Amino acid sequence: MTITELIEAAANGYPDKHLLMCWDKYKQSTKAAGDGLALFIVQELHALYIPRANTLTQLNEAIHGLANTRDEIDSVINELDILVRKEKENAKTPEDRAEEIRKANKAARDKAYAGIKLDVEGTAPTVNKGSTSKLRAPHRRGPKAPR
C-alpha cells in the first residue's frame, strides 16, 4: 500500500474527503489547505507510514497511531471540561450557593425523616412499619405530686 492509497482510504472517513486536499500525491508531501485537523491527520499518517511494510501492517500502524492521538485529545478535552465546571462553580452568586445548600439540607432532612409520621393530633411521633428509625414516642408523665 502506498502512502497515497493510505490517505485516500482514510479520506473516505473524513467530511468532504478533505484529507485529499492536504496531500500532494505528486510530491508525496503534505500541503496546507485550510483544515487544520485534516492536515494534522495527513501529517500523522505520513509520519506513521513504513514504506516496505505490507498493507495490513500499514493499516494497523495508522489505526494504532491515530487511536493514541484520539486518547490524547480526549485527555485534553476532559481537562478543559473540568476547568469549565470549576469556572461555573466560581461564577455562582452567593444566592445560588445558598439555594444549593438549602436544597441539600432539605434532601438530608427528607432522608432522615423518611418513615416517621405524627399521629392524628400531631403530638406523638410514630415509626412506620419497615422503618429502621429508632425514634420513640416522648415519655408522658402525669401531673406533679404536691410537695
Secondary structure as UniProt FT lines:
FT   HELIX           3..11
FT   TURN            12..13
FT   HELIX           15..22
FT   STRAND          23..24
FT   TURN            25..28
FT   STRAND          29..30
FT   HELIX           36..48
FT   TURN            51..52
FT   HELIX           55..90
FT   HELIX           94..112
FT   TURN            113..115
FT   STRAND          116..118
FT   TURN            120..121
FT   STRAND          125..127
FT   TURN            129..130
//
